[in-house]
């Protein structure tokens, strides 16, 4: 079994997440998912690289999460996916959805478009950048949906919703908004908007004001705001 499909070590999941997600790796659905990934990698290129599959959890510990942004599945172009939803490594041109996120940042908070698309600085401040599906076949969007990842990431969302309070969930698009049923609205803040994709961004994502609204919610709880500059 390759490193990419083996159950991750504690260090790969990050503090707190091993307790929450560690038991999932021994369940039948995850064993089937691992077998699927072995077969996929034998025949196709799969993104992101194995070391980055659990990047979101490693970068933002369970107890450090303050905001959750939910994506659908990783980017499927070469060099784009690195385990943080909507983010690309430095040096990779931002995809259209990320360009629209930057456009809303400019409109909402006056933050100029950055020179790169790596959102890791958000993750380091407690913004969990989580895709519902954590892998994808190259050039085939949604190709790994329905294989088990959703059960895994739903477990993460449920744990956050049950064990934490006052989190801000940014649910952009119908797919993300379906996850809202896992979140108790009396314990958390749920902000919804259309997806930032070019197909829908101008139907309400541009103008949603979620970045300033998130900071207002955090500050009302006595927390520091997110510095959305990267």
Residue, then its C-alpha position, 0 to 999 in steps of 0.5 A: x500500500x502506498x503512503x498516499x492511501x495508507x491511514x495517516x499518522x497522527x502528525x498528518x491529521x493534526x492535533x485533535x483531529x486524530x481523536x475525532x477522525x482516527x476511528x474512521x480509518x478502520x471502518x468498512x467504508x474507509x477500507x473500501x475507499x482506500x481500495x478504490x484509491x489504490x486502483x485509481x492511482x494505478x490507472x490515473x493521476x490523482x490530485x492532490x499528492x498523498x502528502x496533501x490529502x489531509x492538509x486542511x486538518x493538519x494546518x488547522x487543529x480541531x480546537x483552533x477552528x473558528x471559521x469553516x469554509x466548505x468546498x466540493x472537491x479538489x481542483x483537478x488541473x495540474x499543480x492546483x490542488x494542495x488540500x485546502x479548498x479554493x486554494x492553490x500553491x504559490x506560483x499557480x494562477x488562481x482558478x476562476x472561483x478564487x478570482x471571484x473570492x478575491x473580487x468579493x474581498x476587494x468589494x467587501x474589505x478593500x483588500x487588493x487581489x494578492x499576487x498568489x492564491x495560497x490561502x494557508x494564512x487563513x488556515x493558520x488563523x483558524x479557517x478550516x478550508x475543507x472540501x467534502x471530497x478530498x481527492x479527484x481524478x485529473x481533469x475529471x471534476x467530481x470523479x471521486x464523489x460518492x466513494x466514501x470521502x463525504x462520510x469522512x468529512x461529514x464526521x468532521x463537521x458533526x464533531x465541530x458542530x457538537x463539540x464547539x460553539x460559536x463557529x462561523x460556517x460559510x456555505x457557498x453553493x447548493x452542495x455546501x449548503x446541504x451540509x447545513x443540516x449537520x450544524x445546529x443553528x442555535x450553537x453556530x452561525x451559518x452564512x450562505x451564498x451562491x458558489x463563487x464559480x463564474x456560473x453563479x458568483x454574480x447571482x449573489x456571491x459578489x456582494x454577500x459581505x461574508x468576510x466582514x460579517x464573519x469578523x463582526x461575529x468573531x469580534x462580538x464573541x471577544x475573538x480577534x478578527x480574521x486578517x483576510x490578507x494573504 
